[in-house]
């Protein structure tokens, strides 16, 4: 049983190994139109290593090796869609991905799980999606978003 009395939640925006924020293009989404939920979910599934194909226990064991079920550990990712414009003037619909981890665990363990999850997400995104560093965007995403 855990002696930690606080539930910690950590969110990590998707970044390159050098710390540069990136956005993920949403295939099929059109500029000027709200992307379909199915397009957003497909984009998220293409970059998230936390899908249902992996069992919950296996996923938790990877990111929280010392946690018990009573610690309520969890890890996942969200994608917040928006329109972006590159410095070259190209407009596209993409999304900011944020990985989150949580649990009744010491903050350091939750932080470490989120960082590992973010690194895994970046590797999958690099392999399966078109990612755009924010350094190539005409404007940085608004503050307050991942």
C-alpha positions as CSV (number, residue, x, y, z in Angstrom):
1,X,0.0,0.0,0.0
2,X,1.3,3.4,-0.9
3,X,2.0,6.0,1.8
4,X,1.7,8.9,-0.7
5,X,-1.5,10.9,0.1
6,X,-1.4,13.2,-3.0
7,X,-2.6,12.2,-6.4
8,X,0.0,13.6,-8.9
9,X,-0.7,14.4,-12.5
10,X,2.1,15.4,-14.9
11,X,1.6,16.5,-18.5
12,X,4.4,16.6,-21.1
13,X,3.9,18.2,-24.5
14,X,5.4,16.3,-27.4
15,X,9.0,17.4,-28.1
16,X,12.0,16.3,-30.0
17,X,14.9,14.8,-28.0
18,X,16.5,18.3,-28.1
19,X,13.4,19.8,-26.5
20,X,11.7,21.4,-29.5
21,X,7.9,21.3,-29.4
22,X,6.3,19.6,-32.4
23,X,2.8,19.4,-33.9
24,X,1.4,16.4,-35.7
25,X,-0.4,16.8,-39.0
26,X,-4.0,15.4,-39.1
27,X,-4.3,13.4,-42.4
28,X,-7.4,14.3,-44.4
29,X,-8.4,17.3,-42.3
30,X,-9.1,20.4,-44.3
31,X,-8.1,24.0,-43.4
32,X,-11.1,26.1,-42.5
33,X,-13.1,23.1,-41.4
34,X,-13.4,21.3,-38.0
35,X,-11.5,18.0,-38.3
36,X,-13.7,14.9,-37.9
37,X,-13.5,13.1,-34.6
38,X,-12.4,10.0,-36.6
39,X,-9.5,12.0,-38.2
40,X,-8.3,13.3,-34.8
41,X,-8.5,9.8,-33.2
42,X,-6.7,8.2,-36.2
43,X,-3.9,10.8,-35.8
44,X,-3.7,10.2,-32.1
45,X,-3.6,6.4,-32.5
46,X,-0.8,6.7,-35.1
47,X,1.5,8.4,-32.5
48,X,0.3,7.1,-29.2
49,X,2.1,4.0,-27.7
50,X,-0.8,3.7,-25.2
51,X,-3.4,2.1,-27.4
52,X,-5.7,-0.7,-26.5
53,X,-3.6,-3.3,-28.3
54,X,-1.4,-3.4,-25.3
55,X,-2.9,-4.7,-22.1
56,X,-3.4,-2.2,-19.3
57,X,-1.2,-4.2,-16.9
58,X,1.7,-4.4,-19.4
59,X,1.5,-0.7,-20.2
60,X,1.4,0.3,-16.5
61,X,4.3,-2.0,-15.7
62,X,6.5,-0.4,-18.3
63,X,5.9,3.2,-17.1
64,X,5.3,2.5,-13.4
65,X,7.5,-0.5,-12.6
66,X,7.1,-0.2,-8.8
67,X,3.4,0.8,-8.7
68,X,0.6,-1.3,-7.3
69,X,-3.0,-1.1,-8.4
70,X,-3.8,0.8,-5.2
71,X,-1.5,3.6,-6.4
72,X,-4.0,4.1,-9.3
73,X,-1.3,4.7,-11.9
74,X,-2.3,5.9,-15.4
75,X,-0.8,7.1,-18.6
76,X,-2.2,8.3,-21.9
77,X,-2.1,11.0,-24.5
78,X,-4.4,13.6,-25.9
79,X,-4.3,15.6,-29.2
80,X,-5.7,19.1,-29.4
81,X,-6.4,20.0,-33.0
82,X,-5.8,23.4,-34.5
83,X,-4.8,25.2,-37.7
84,X,-1.2,26.1,-38.3
85,X,0.8,28.0,-40.8
86,X,4.4,27.3,-41.7
87,X,7.0,30.1,-42.2
88,X,6.7,29.2,-45.9
89,X,3.0,30.1,-45.8
90,X,1.5,26.6,-46.0
91,X,-1.6,26.2,-43.9
92,X,-2.5,22.8,-42.4
93,X,-4.6,21.2,-39.7
94,X,-2.6,19.5,-37.0
95,X,-2.6,18.8,-33.4
96,X,-0.5,19.4,-30.3
97,X,0.0,16.1,-28.5
98,X,0.4,16.0,-24.7
99,X,1.3,12.9,-22.7
100,X,0.0,12.6,-19.2
101,X,0.8,10.4,-16.3
102,X,-0.9,10.2,-12.9
103,X,-1.1,8.2,-9.7
104,X,-0.9,8.2,-5.9
105,X,2.9,8.0,-6.2
106,X,5.8,10.3,-5.5
107,X,5.9,13.2,-8.0
108,X,9.3,12.1,-9.3
109,X,7.9,8.7,-10.3
110,X,4.9,10.3,-12.1
111,X,7.3,12.8,-13.8
112,X,9.6,10.0,-14.9
113,X,6.7,8.0,-16.3
114,X,5.4,11.0,-18.3
115,X,8.9,11.7,-19.7
116,X,9.3,8.1,-20.8
117,X,5.9,8.1,-22.3
118,X,6.6,11.3,-24.2
119,X,9.9,9.9,-25.5
120,X,8.0,6.7,-26.7
121,X,5.3,8.9,-28.3
122,X,7.9,11.0,-30.1
123,X,9.6,7.9,-31.5
124,X,6.2,6.5,-32.8
125,X,5.2,9.9,-34.2
126,X,8.5,10.2,-36.0
127,X,7.9,6.8,-37.6
128,X,4.2,7.0,-38.3
129,X,3.2,10.6,-38.8
130,X,4.2,13.9,-40.3
131,X,5.5,16.0,-37.5
132,X,6.4,19.7,-37.7
133,X,8.7,21.5,-35.3
134,X,7.2,24.7,-33.9
135,X,10.4,26.4,-35.1
136,X,9.0,25.9,-38.7
137,X,5.7,27.6,-37.8
138,X,4.9,31.2,-38.6
139,X,3.5,31.6,-35.0
140,X,4.0,29.5,-32.0
141,X,1.0,27.7,-30.6
142,X,-0.9,29.8,-28.0
143,X,0.2,29.7,-24.3
144,X,-2.0,27.5,-22.1
145,X,-2.1,24.7,-24.7
146,X,0.3,21.7,-24.4
